[in-house]
Amino acid sequence: MKYNKILLCMTALMACLLTGIAFGQDYLEGGNVASSSDSGSVMGTSGDWISPNMDGAYVRDRSMTDSGIAGMLHWLDTPVPNLPWYTTDGGAFYSQAVPENTFSSFTQYYSTSGTPVVDGIISNPTAFDITNKAPSTVYYGAGVGLPYNQYAATVTSKTNDLWIQGATNWTQYVVSPAGTWLQLVAYAPVAGPAGFYETTQTDTTSSEYKTYQFSQGYNTMNFNADQVGRHMLYFVVNSQPSNVVIVDVLSQATAESTTVEHKMS
């Protein structure tokens, strides 16, 4: 008897749900999930769950004040080239020259001159005083941008960190023309010998290693992007590895070759 009553209750509940769905009612809208047809509000009707409007991967409303989200949105709005590094054509991509606008998002991170690199991967590291030289924003390889003050407060453990220094920001990913120079900034919690590693990917893969002396705290050094290919850089101090930074080095097409190519298209 009790079983029959439970069965009747479950049947009635299911009928109510089906009726609501048939009339287009969204039972989740008033709780934690906004209706997919809601294109105007930014908060659930209960007021306890913020649901920002999304247009693809972008938030329409740019007036938000959270600095971390604002930094991420700034990165999303920055055009990042989608380079075909993983190809099946035997590495033909690496021999192709690319137009100047390929590098437009990264011009603050490279220059046409730098400290010579003698028999190694980078120039000899020197201590870097970050006072009055802190970046505005740091960009992770995954594309997340954070104000430096927020990053410094978050990373309190001070692990081994490696960055590419720009005029105003630091990043872990850069596309640069062949023959340019990049300034690297490394943080080491303790002073001592650092093993610095470079893996270069073209149609083949090669690796290089050298030991450098790091000071405690921030260090700076030059990297010469003199070889076309994907360069992956990291260091190890006190048996602890840093993050990897990636430098995609490409050959830049001349104005003449770009003009000819444009006429042919």
Disulfide bonds with the S-S distance in Angstrom:
none
